[in-house]
Amino acid sequence: ELRPFLDRYMRGKDVDVEYKSRLYRLAHDLAVSSFGMRQEVYEYWHGGDPNRNRINLLRGYDQSDMMDRIKGLVSKPLPHE
């Protein structure tokens, strides 16, 4: 009964309706269902200190390009009005 509407409005360029529907259901299960909420709480509390995890993540990125850009901006003189 709903299949013609799904075929018409949920189709994608290279993705069939059935696959897209399964992806939506998976996203719903992870984001809204009680299983998804329990998983999020578990990972938050058992994944370590959130602040320390953020710091470790930041330290892992190569920041040299951004630091060079910031130093370049700071070293330029301000225009006088």
PDB file as gemmi writes it, atoms N, CA and C in Angstrom:
CRYST1    1.000    1.000    1.000  90.00  90.00  90.00 P 1                      
ATOM      1  N   GLU A   1       0.811  -1.186   0.000  1.00  0.00           N  
ATOM      2  CA  GLU A   1       0.000   0.000   0.000  1.00  0.00           C  
ATOM      3  C   GLU A   1       0.864   1.263   0.000  1.00  0.00           C  
ATOM      4  N   LEU A   2       1.945   1.278   0.791  1.00  0.00           N  
ATOM      5  CA  LEU A   2       2.822   2.443   0.830  1.00  0.00           C  
ATOM      6  C   LEU A   2       3.969   2.361  -0.173  1.00  0.00           C  
ATOM      7  N   ARG A   3       4.172   1.192  -0.739  1.00  0.00           N  
ATOM      8  CA  ARG A   3       5.336   0.985  -1.603  1.00  0.00           C  
ATOM      9  C   ARG A   3       5.423   1.977  -2.767  1.00  0.00           C  
ATOM     10  N   PRO A   4       4.336   2.312  -3.462  1.00  0.00           N  
ATOM     11  CA  PRO A   4       4.465   3.291  -4.553  1.00  0.00           C  
ATOM     12  C   PRO A   4       4.969   4.655  -4.070  1.00  0.00           C  
ATOM     13  N   PHE A   5       4.539   5.076  -2.890  1.00  0.00           N  
ATOM     14  CA  PHE A   5       5.005   6.352  -2.350  1.00  0.00           C  
ATOM     15  C   PHE A   5       6.480   6.280  -1.956  1.00  0.00           C  
ATOM     16  N   LEU A   6       6.857   5.155  -1.358  1.00  0.00           N  
ATOM     17  CA  LEU A   6       8.260   4.981  -0.994  1.00  0.00           C  
ATOM     18  C   LEU A   6       9.139   4.967  -2.235  1.00  0.00           C  
ATOM     19  N   ASP A   7       8.701   4.252  -3.261  1.00  0.00           N  
ATOM     20  CA  ASP A   7       9.470   4.208  -4.503  1.00  0.00           C  
ATOM     21  C   ASP A   7       9.604   5.593  -5.125  1.00  0.00           C  
ATOM     22  N   ARG A   8       8.591   6.390  -4.979  1.00  0.00           N  
ATOM     23  CA  ARG A   8       8.602   7.713  -5.605  1.00  0.00           C  
ATOM     24  C   ARG A   8       9.415   8.738  -4.805  1.00  0.00           C  
ATOM     25  N   TYR A   9       9.244   8.763  -3.486  1.00  0.00           N  
ATOM     26  CA  TYR A   9       9.822   9.840  -2.687  1.00  0.00           C  
ATOM     27  C   TYR A   9      11.114   9.474  -1.956  1.00  0.00           C  
ATOM     28  N   MET A  10      11.417   8.204  -1.821  1.00  0.00           N  
ATOM     29  CA  MET A  10      12.633   7.820  -1.105  1.00  0.00           C  
ATOM     30  C   MET A  10      13.744   7.342  -2.024  1.00  0.00           C  
ATOM     31  N   ARG A  11      13.498   7.303  -3.287  1.00  0.00           N  
ATOM     32  CA  ARG A  11      14.528   6.771  -4.176  1.00  0.00           C  
ATOM     33  C   ARG A  11      15.725   7.719  -4.212  1.00  0.00           C  
ATOM     34  N   GLY A  12      16.864   7.133  -4.489  1.00  0.00           N  
ATOM     35  CA  GLY A  12      18.082   7.908  -4.631  1.00  0.00           C  
ATOM     36  C   GLY A  12      18.707   7.614  -5.979  1.00  0.00           C  
ATOM     37  N   LYS A  13      19.772   8.314  -6.285  1.00  0.00           N  
ATOM     38  CA  LYS A  13      20.401   8.145  -7.591  1.00  0.00           C  
ATOM     39  C   LYS A  13      20.930   6.722  -7.772  1.00  0.00           C  
ATOM     40  N   ASP A  14      21.702   6.260  -6.811  1.00  0.00           N  
ATOM     41  CA  ASP A  14      22.280   4.917  -6.900  1.00  0.00           C  
ATOM     42  C   ASP A  14      21.899   4.043  -5.713  1.00  0.00           C  
ATOM     43  N   VAL A  15      20.835   4.410  -4.998  1.00  0.00           N  
ATOM     44  CA  VAL A  15      20.431   3.674  -3.801  1.00  0.00           C  
ATOM     45  C   VAL A  15      18.976   3.266  -3.945  1.00  0.00           C  
ATOM     46  N   ASP A  16      18.718   1.980  -3.739  1.00  0.00           N  
ATOM     47  CA  ASP A  16      17.325   1.544  -3.832  1.00  0.00           C  
ATOM     48  C   ASP A  16      16.576   1.868  -2.535  1.00  0.00           C  
ATOM     49  N   VAL A  17      15.271   1.843  -2.631  1.00  0.00           N  
ATOM     50  CA  VAL A  17      14.406   2.250  -1.523  1.00  0.00           C  
ATOM     51  C   VAL A  17      14.589   1.345  -0.312  1.00  0.00           C  
ATOM     52  N   GLU A  18      14.733   0.070  -0.528  1.00  0.00           N  
ATOM     53  CA  GLU A  18      14.857  -0.864   0.588  1.00  0.00           C  
ATOM     54  C   GLU A  18      16.114  -0.581   1.412  1.00  0.00           C  
ATOM     55  N   TYR A  19      17.233  -0.353   0.724  1.00  0.00           N  
ATOM     56  CA  TYR A  19      18.494  -0.065   1.413  1.00  0.00           C  
ATOM     57  C   TYR A  19      18.399   1.254   2.183  1.00  0.00           C  
ATOM     58  N   LYS A  20      17.829   2.265   1.560  1.00  0.00           N  
ATOM     59  CA  LYS A  20      17.683   3.569   2.205  1.00  0.00           C  
ATOM     60  C   LYS A  20      16.771   3.474   3.430  1.00  0.00           C  
ATOM     61  N   SER A  21      15.708   2.701   3.325  1.00  0.00           N  
ATOM     62  CA  SER A  21      14.803   2.511   4.448  1.00  0.00           C  
ATOM     63  C   SER A  21      15.517   1.822   5.610  1.00  0.00           C  
ATOM     64  N   ARG A  22      16.345   0.836   5.298  1.00  0.00           N  
ATOM     65  CA  ARG A  22      17.105   0.155   6.351  1.00  0.00           C  
ATOM     66  C   ARG A  22      18.077   1.110   7.036  1.00  0.00           C  
ATOM     67  N   LEU A  23      18.700   1.994   6.256  1.00  0.00           N  
ATOM     68  CA  LEU A  23      19.604   2.982   6.848  1.00  0.00           C  
ATOM     69  C   LEU A  23      18.856   3.919   7.791  1.00  0.00           C  
ATOM     70  N   TYR A  24      17.667   4.360   7.369  1.00  0.00           N  
ATOM     71  CA  TYR A  24      16.861   5.231   8.226  1.00  0.00           C  
ATOM     72  C   TYR A  24      16.466   4.522   9.517  1.00  0.00           C  
ATOM     73  N   ARG A  25      16.104   3.252   9.409  1.00  0.00           N  
ATOM     74  CA  ARG A  25      15.727   2.510  10.615  1.00  0.00           C  
ATOM     75  C   ARG A  25      16.921   2.332  11.549  1.00  0.00           C  
ATOM     76  N   LEU A  26      18.091   2.069  10.973  1.00  0.00           N  
ATOM     77  CA  LEU A  26      19.298   1.939  11.787  1.00  0.00           C  
ATOM     78  C   LEU A  26      19.616   3.257  12.487  1.00  0.00           C  
ATOM     79  N   ALA A  27      19.533   4.369  11.753  1.00  0.00           N  
ATOM     80  CA  ALA A  27      19.784   5.681  12.363  1.00  0.00           C  
ATOM     81  C   ALA A  27      18.782   5.953  13.479  1.00  0.00           C  
ATOM     82  N   HIS A  28      17.535   5.599  13.255  1.00  0.00           N  
ATOM     83  CA  HIS A  28      16.514   5.792  14.289  1.00  0.00           C  
ATOM     84  C   HIS A  28      16.827   4.941  15.514  1.00  0.00           C  
ATOM     85  N   ASP A  29      17.197   3.688  15.297  1.00  0.00           N  
ATOM     86  CA  ASP A  29      17.513   2.814  16.424  1.00  0.00           C  
ATOM     87  C   ASP A  29      18.685   3.353  17.235  1.00  0.00           C  
ATOM     88  N   LEU A  30      19.695   3.891  16.556  1.00  0.00           N  
ATOM     89  CA  LEU A  30      20.866   4.392  17.271  1.00  0.00           C  
ATOM     90  C   LEU A  30      20.612   5.732  17.947  1.00  0.00           C  
ATOM     91  N   ALA A  31      19.742   6.551  17.381  1.00  0.00           N  
ATOM     92  CA  ALA A  31      19.553   7.902  17.907  1.00  0.00           C  
ATOM     93  C   ALA A  31      18.377   8.032  18.866  1.00  0.00           C  
ATOM     94  N   VAL A  32      17.326   7.248  18.693  1.00  0.00           N  
ATOM     95  CA  VAL A  32      16.093   7.483  19.438  1.00  0.00           C  
ATOM     96  C   VAL A  32      15.712   6.324  20.350  1.00  0.00           C  
ATOM     97  N   SER A  33      16.060   5.121  19.991  1.00  0.00           N  
ATOM     98  CA  SER A  33      15.585   3.972  20.763  1.00  0.00           C  
ATOM     99  C   SER A  33      16.301   3.864  22.105  1.00  0.00           C  
ATOM    100  N   SER A  34      15.753   3.067  22.978  1.00  0.00           N  
ATOM    101  CA  SER A  34      16.371   2.874  24.291  1.00  0.00           C  
ATOM    102  C   SER A  34      17.732   2.200  24.155  1.00  0.00           C  
ATOM    103  N   PHE A  35      17.908   1.334  23.159  1.00  0.00           N  
ATOM    104  CA  PHE A  35      19.214   0.715  22.938  1.00  0.00           C  
ATOM    105  C   PHE A  35      20.256   1.772  22.600  1.00  0.00           C  
ATOM    106  N   GLY A  36      19.902   2.680  21.708  1.00  0.00           N  
ATOM    107  CA  GLY A  36      20.836   3.738  21.325  1.00  0.00           C  
ATOM    108  C   GLY A  36      21.192   4.641  22.490  1.00  0.00           C  
ATOM    109  N   MET A  37      20.205   4.957  23.300  1.00  0.00           N  
ATOM    110  CA  MET A  37      20.452   5.813  24.461  1.00  0.00           C  
ATOM    111  C   MET A  37      21.359   5.111  25.476  1.00  0.00           C  
ATOM    112  N   ARG A  38      21.104   3.828  25.719  1.00  0.00           N  
ATOM    113  CA  ARG A  38      21.964   3.073  26.637  1.00  0.00           C  
ATOM    114  C   ARG A  38      23.385   3.010  26.106  1.00  0.00           C  
ATOM    115  N   GLN A  39      23.534   2.812  24.808  1.00  0.00           N  
ATOM    116  CA  GLN A  39      24.862   2.737  24.205  1.00  0.00           C  
ATOM    117  C   GLN A  39      25.599   4.066  24.355  1.00  0.00           C  
ATOM    118  N   GLU A  40      24.894   5.163  24.146  1.00  0.00           N  
ATOM    119  CA  GLU A  40      25.517   6.481  24.281  1.00  0.00           C  
ATOM    120  C   GLU A  40      25.958   6.740  25.718  1.00  0.00           C  
ATOM    121  N   VAL A  41      25.098   6.416  26.674  1.00  0.00           N  
ATOM    122  CA  VAL A  41      25.448   6.606  28.084  1.00  0.00           C  
ATOM    123  C   VAL A  41      26.622   5.712  28.455  1.00  0.00           C  
ATOM    124  N   TYR A  42      26.613   4.479  27.989  1.00  0.00           N  
ATOM    125  CA  TYR A  42      27.711   3.558  28.283  1.00  0.00           C  
ATOM    126  C   TYR A  42      29.025   4.112  27.742  1.00  0.00           C  
ATOM    127  N   GLU A  43      29.034   4.552  26.501  1.00  0.00           N  
ATOM    128  CA  GLU A  43      30.272   5.062  25.912  1.00  0.00           C  
ATOM    129  C   GLU A  43      30.725   6.343  26.594  1.00  0.00           C  
ATOM    130  N   TYR A  44      29.781   7.164  27.030  1.00  0.00           N  
ATOM    131  CA  TYR A  44      30.149   8.405  27.716  1.00  0.00           C  
ATOM    132  C   TYR A  44      30.837   8.106  29.042  1.00  0.00           C  
ATOM    133  N   TRP A  45      30.264   7.204  29.830  1.00  0.00           N  
ATOM    134  CA  TRP A  45      30.796   6.954  31.163  1.00  0.00           C  
ATOM    135  C   TRP A  45      31.956   5.975  31.187  1.00  0.00           C  
ATOM    136  N   HIS A  46      32.013   5.051  30.239  1.00  0.00           N  
ATOM    137  CA  HIS A  46      33.061   4.032  30.269  1.00  0.00           C  
ATOM    138  C   HIS A  46      34.154   4.288  29.242  1.00  0.00           C  
ATOM    139  N   GLY A  47      34.083   5.391  28.546  1.00  0.00           N  
ATOM    140  CA  GLY A  47      35.102   5.712  27.549  1.00  0.00           C  
ATOM    141  C   GLY A  47      36.220   6.568  28.101  1.00  0.00           C  
ATOM    142  N   GLY A  48      36.204   6.837  29.383  1.00  0.00           N  
ATOM    143  CA  GLY A  48      37.226   7.677  29.985  1.00  0.00           C  
ATOM    144  C   GLY A  48      36.698   9.077  30.225  1.00  0.00           C  
ATOM    145  N   ASP A  49      37.552   9.893  30.808  1.00  0.00           N  
ATOM    146  CA  ASP A  49      37.193  11.274  31.107  1.00  0.00           C  
ATOM    147  C   ASP A  49      36.978  12.040  29.799  1.00  0.00           C  
ATOM    148  N   PRO A  50      35.793  12.634  29.596  1.00  0.00           N  
ATOM    149  CA  PRO A  50      35.517  13.326  28.334  1.00  0.00           C  
ATOM    150  C   PRO A  50      36.488  14.467  28.038  1.00  0.00           C  
ATOM    151  N   ASN A  51      36.872  15.228  29.056  1.00  0.00           N  
ATOM    152  CA  ASN A  51      37.812  16.328  28.827  1.00  0.00           C  
ATOM    153  C   ASN A  51      39.181  15.811  28.405  1.00  0.00           C  
ATOM    154  N   ARG A  52      39.631  14.765  29.048  1.00  0.00           N  
ATOM    155  CA  ARG A  52      40.923  14.192  28.679  1.00  0.00           C  
ATOM    156  C   ARG A  52      40.864  13.590  27.274  1.00  0.00           C  
ATOM    157  N   ASN A  53      39.744  12.987  26.919  1.00  0.00           N  
ATOM    158  CA  ASN A  53      39.596  12.446  25.566  1.00  0.00           C  
ATOM    159  C   ASN A  53      39.658  13.551  24.523  1.00  0.00           C  
ATOM    160  N   ARG A  54      39.026  14.696  24.807  1.00  0.00           N  
ATOM    161  CA  ARG A  54      39.084  15.833  23.873  1.00  0.00           C  
ATOM    162  C   ARG A  54      40.510  16.344  23.720  1.00  0.00           C  
ATOM    163  N   ILE A  55      41.226  16.455  24.827  1.00  0.00           N  
ATOM    164  CA  ILE A  55      42.609  16.934  24.781  1.00  0.00           C  
ATOM    165  C   ILE A  55      43.472  15.962  23.987  1.00  0.00           C  
ATOM    166  N   ASN A  56      43.309  14.671  24.232  1.00  0.00           N  
ATOM    167  CA  ASN A  56      44.089  13.680  23.486  1.00  0.00           C  
ATOM    168  C   ASN A  56      43.759  13.709  22.003  1.00  0.00           C  
ATOM    169  N   LEU A  57      42.506  13.922  21.671  1.00  0.00           N  
ATOM    170  CA  LEU A  57      42.109  14.016  20.272  1.00  0.00           C  
ATOM    171  C   LEU A  57      42.736  15.240  19.620  1.00  0.00           C  
ATOM    172  N   LEU A  58      42.734  16.366  20.313  1.00  0.00           N  
ATOM    173  CA  LEU A  58      43.322  17.592  19.785  1.00  0.00           C  
ATOM    174  C   LEU A  58      44.824  17.439  19.591  1.00  0.00           C  
ATOM    175  N   ARG A  59      45.488  16.797  20.518  1.00  0.00           N  
ATOM    176  CA  ARG A  59      46.937  16.599  20.408  1.00  0.00           C  
ATOM    177  C   ARG A  59      47.309  15.693  19.237  1.00  0.00           C  
ATOM    178  N   GLY A  60      46.391  14.853  18.820  1.00  0.00           N  
ATOM    179  CA  GLY A  60      46.683  13.922  17.738  1.00  0.00           C  
ATOM    180  C   GLY A  60      46.669  14.550  16.355  1.00  0.00           C  
ATOM    181  N   TYR A  61      46.075  15.739  16.223  1.00  0.00           N  
ATOM    182  CA  TYR A  61      45.992  16.390  14.917  1.00  0.00           C  
ATOM    183  C   TYR A  61      47.242  17.208  14.638  1.00  0.00           C  
ATOM    184  N   ASP A  62      47.610  17.267  13.367  1.00  0.00           N  
ATOM    185  CA  ASP A  62      48.722  18.101  12.934  1.00  0.00           C  
ATOM    186  C   ASP A  62      48.231  19.544  12.868  1.00  0.00           C  
ATOM    187  N   GLN A  63      48.724  20.369  13.759  1.00  0.00           N  
ATOM    188  CA  GLN A  63      48.265  21.747  13.859  1.00  0.00           C  
ATOM    189  C   GLN A  63      49.239  22.737  13.236  1.00  0.00           C  
ATOM    190  N   SER A  64      50.300  22.248  12.602  1.00  0.00           N  
ATOM    191  CA  SER A  64      51.337  23.149  12.102  1.00  0.00           C  
ATOM    192  C   SER A  64      50.807  24.107  11.040  1.00  0.00           C  
ATOM    193  N   ASP A  65      49.963  23.644  10.140  1.00  0.00           N  
ATOM    194  CA  ASP A  65      49.421  24.519   9.101  1.00  0.00           C  
ATOM    195  C   ASP A  65      48.595  25.644   9.712  1.00  0.00           C  
ATOM    196  N   MET A  66      47.745  25.310  10.656  1.00  0.00           N  
ATOM    197  CA  MET A  66      46.907  26.322  11.302  1.00  0.00           C  
ATOM    198  C   MET A  66      47.755  27.295  12.116  1.00  0.00           C  
ATOM    199  N   MET A  67      48.772  26.790  12.801  1.00  0.00           N  
ATOM    200  CA  MET A  67      49.641  27.675  13.577  1.00  0.00           C  
ATOM    201  C   MET A  67      50.398  28.631  12.664  1.00  0.00           C  
ATOM    202  N   ASP A  68      50.855  28.165  11.500  1.00  0.00           N  
ATOM    203  CA  ASP A  68      51.532  29.040  10.541  1.00  0.00           C  
ATOM    204  C   ASP A  68      50.598  30.134  10.046  1.00  0.00           C  
ATOM    205  N   ARG A  69      49.342  29.785   9.788  1.00  0.00           N  
ATOM    206  CA  ARG A  69      48.370  30.787   9.346  1.00  0.00           C  
ATOM    207  C   ARG A  69      48.108  31.826  10.432  1.00  0.00           C  
ATOM    208  N   ILE A  70      47.994  31.375  11.671  1.00  0.00           N  
ATOM    209  CA  ILE A  70      47.756  32.303  12.780  1.00  0.00           C  
ATOM    210  C   ILE A  70      48.955  33.224  12.969  1.00  0.00           C  
ATOM    211  N   LYS A  71      50.168  32.660  12.933  1.00  0.00           N  
ATOM    212  CA  LYS A  71      51.371  33.488  13.075  1.00  0.00           C  
ATOM    213  C   LYS A  71      51.476  34.502  11.944  1.00  0.00           C  
ATOM    214  N   GLY A  72      51.085  34.096  10.734  1.00  0.00           N  
ATOM    215  CA  GLY A  72      51.102  35.024   9.609  1.00  0.00           C  
ATOM    216  C   GLY A  72      50.122  36.166   9.799  1.00  0.00           C  
ATOM    217  N   LEU A  73      48.944  35.867  10.314  1.00  0.00           N  
ATOM    218  CA  LEU A  73      47.955  36.919  10.559  1.00  0.00           C  
ATOM    219  C   LEU A  73      48.390  37.861  11.677  1.00  0.00           C  
ATOM    220  N   VAL A  74      48.980  37.315  12.715  1.00  0.00           N  
ATOM    221  CA  VAL A  74      49.390  38.130  13.854  1.00  0.00           C  
ATOM    222  C   VAL A  74      50.584  39.010  13.497  1.00  0.00           C  
ATOM    223  N   SER A  75      51.455  38.537  12.627  1.00  0.00           N  
ATOM    224  CA  SER A  75      52.664  39.295  12.303  1.00  0.00           C  
ATOM    225  C   SER A  75      52.407  40.451  11.341  1.00  0.00           C  
ATOM    226  N   LYS A  76      51.260  40.490  10.678  1.00  0.00           N  
ATOM    227  CA  LYS A  76      50.958  41.587   9.758  1.00  0.00           C  
ATOM    228  C   LYS A  76      50.592  42.837  10.556  1.00  0.00           C  
ATOM    229  N   PRO A  77      51.100  43.993  10.127  1.00  0.00           N  
ATOM    230  CA  PRO A  77      50.727  45.223  10.844  1.00  0.00           C  
ATOM    231  C   PRO A  77      49.277  45.600  10.570  1.00  0.00           C  
ATOM    232  N   LEU A  78      48.664  46.215  11.544  1.00  0.00           N  
ATOM    233  CA  LEU A  78      47.289  46.681  11.387  1.00  0.00           C  
ATOM    234  C   LEU A  78      47.280  47.964  10.561  1.00  0.00           C  
ATOM    235  N   PRO A  79      46.291  48.138   9.692  1.00  0.00           N  
ATOM    236  CA  PRO A  79      46.228  49.382   8.912  1.00  0.00           C  
ATOM    237  C   PRO A  79      45.844  50.554   9.817  1.00  0.00           C  
ATOM    238  N   HIS A  80      46.459  51.700   9.545  1.00  0.00           N  
ATOM    239  CA  HIS A  80      46.134  52.909  10.316  1.00  0.00           C  
ATOM    240  C   HIS A  80      44.997  53.640   9.646  1.00  0.00           C  
ATOM    241  N   GLU A  81      44.136  54.164  10.443  1.00  0.00           N  
ATOM    242  CA  GLU A  81      42.998  54.907   9.884  1.00  0.00           C  
ATOM    243  C   GLU A  81      43.228  56.379  10.003  1.00  0.00           C  
TER     244      GLU A  81                                                      
END                                                                             
